[in-house]
Amino acid sequence: MDFSAEIGALRSTLDSIAAVSDPKVLTAKIAELTEQALAPDLWNDPESAQKITSALSATQAELGRVAELGSRIDDVETLVDLGVEMQDEDSLAEAEAEVTAIRKDLDVLEVRTLLAGEYDAREAVVTIRAGAGGIDAADFAEMLLRMYLRWAERHGYPTRVMDTSYAEEAGLKSATFEVNAPYAFGNLSVEAGTHRLVRISPFDNQGRRQTSFAAVEVVPLIEQTDHIEIPESEIKVDVFRSSGPGGQSVNTTDSAVRMTHIPTGIVVSMQNEKSQIQNRAAALRVLQSRLLLVRQQQEAATRKELAGDIKASWGDQMRSYVLQPYQMVKDLRTEHESGNTAAVFDGAIDDFIEAGIRWRRSSQRSE
């Protein structure tokens, strides 16, 4: 390994990342959030307090990662100098392994700098819906829900399942959950689209291969500053009893809420809160988030139309999960693939997300 060239490349990449993330801005943001976190009445509003403390933790971690990588590059350079001076092959082997590890960590941090969209820094609301494929599709939707919740758990991101609609035999008709971490939307937005599963159906007594589909929708979590106001006349609200698997009643009152936005036909259901009032508030927030994304998409479509360059969206069948006759998960946009399907379904999807973010940025630059 040419250590001089490798270390020089690492420093160059880190400098580029630091220029985008701007440590001075991060330091100022930490000071502001720290002052808010020390306010004596902070926990009078638990939801606001959670957002402030989460943002503070995330910003401190982001600043810390840049500083830590700088120190690691300095340390590996010292280790190389000592290894060369002492002709110590073990030290040089250790340095080579560390250079590889630093390069990987820089790649992860570099992806964060690509998340510069208007809503990329937001928390996310994810909805998974079973598509074609009957009971296998419902089971696939539940597999995807677990995959994303495990991904969030791996990163220490808080999640909240807001609604689950169970299928009659197994799996889910749909599920909606929040990922309460900065840049959750920027990361997970590349997961939006149609996912396809190919496997021997565990529900087919003849052991036939089945193809099933599930749709993933990702929207940024609404904030009070977004000013998405929905007139009451545009909303239809139905109430019903919450239910569990197989239709089993889990609530003796009509606390669940189904909210329909009449002009767009967007429907949001919430049943996981304890009261109708809470479910209504949660449904309204998700509806506002979806309308915010619709507005963003309409604005983007208008810009493309004015530019005279309208392209098809990249949403359909964006990823295939093949379990039979071979094991492979492949993203059809980025060509990224993995043969370890069990790990992917257990939440190991960072490589797919990173490839998707890089692919999206490359596509935007070519437009």
RALIN-V560692 format. One line per field, one symbol per residue. phi: phi as a letter, one per 20 degrees, with the letter a starting at -180 (. if undefined). psi: psi as a letter, one per 30 degrees, with the letter a starting at -180 (. if undefined). A space follows every 50 residues. Layout:
phi->???
psi->???
This chain:
phi->.effffffffffffffffffflgffffffffffffffeffegefdgffff ffffffffffffffffffffffffffffffgffffeleffffffffffff ffgfffffffggfeedfgdgfffcddcdcfdfpmffffffgfffgfgfff gffgemefcbfdbcdeffeamcfabcbddebgmffgffffefpedcdcaf ffddfemefcdccbdddccfffcffeleedggfedddddbefbdgmnffc beceefcdddegfdmfdcdcbeeecffffffffffffffffffgffffff ffffffembedffdfflfbddddbecdadcefeemfbbeefffffeoedg fffffffffffffffef
psi->kjeeeeeeeeeeeeeeeeeefieeeeeeeeeeeeeeffkfgegfieeeee eeeeeeeeeeeeeeeeeeeeeeeeeeeeeeeeeeefhjeeeeeeeeeeee eeeeeeeeeeeeffiglegefllkkkkkkkbkgbeeeeeeeeeeeeeeee eeeefgkkljkfkkjkleelakelkklkjikkgeeeeffffkakkkkklk kfgjffhlkkkllkkkkklkkklfffhjkjkefgkkkkklkllakggkkg kgliflkjkkjeefgkkkkkgflfleeeeeeeeeeeeeeeeeeeeeeeee eeeeeefgiklllgekhfkkjkfkfljkkkkfefgklkfieeeefggige eeeeeeeeeeeeeeff.
